[in-house]
């Protein structure tokens, strides 16, 4: 697992690191909108600010 930070970059190769980052990524992916819903939300916000 490669993690790039503001002041450094680190390779995390331990199984526990990979497992924790995989779990976090899976949670983010599950909470994310679909591409279609994301596009709808962006259009809605743009329309709201255009008024």
N, C-alpha and C positions, 0 to 999 in steps of 0.2 A: 504494500500500500504506500503510495507516494503522497505526502502531504506537503503542500507548498504554503508557506506562511509569509508574513510581511517582511520578516528579517531573516528567515531561514527556510530550509527545505529538509525534509526528513523522510527516509525510507523506513517504514514500520513493517517488519517481516514476521513478527511473532504471530502465531495462530490466534492468540487472544485479541491482538490489535485488529487483525483482519476481520475477525468475528464481530467485534464491537462496531467497527466502521460499516460493515455490511448490515448489521442490525439498524444502525442509525439511518443509513441510506434507504433501506427498505421502508422504514417508518416515514421518511420524507416523501418517498415515491407514493406510498399509500395515501398520504394526506394531500397530495398535489391534485390539482384539477387536470382533467384530460386536455389534450391540445385544443380541442374544439371549445371546451368551457373556458379555457384560458383566453382564447381569441375573443369569445363573447364578453368576458369580463373587461378586457382591454378596450374593446370597442365601446362598451358601456361607460367606462371611466372617461374615455376621450370625448364621448358625446356630452357627458355631464360637465366637463370642463370647457367645452366649446360654447355652452349656453350662457 
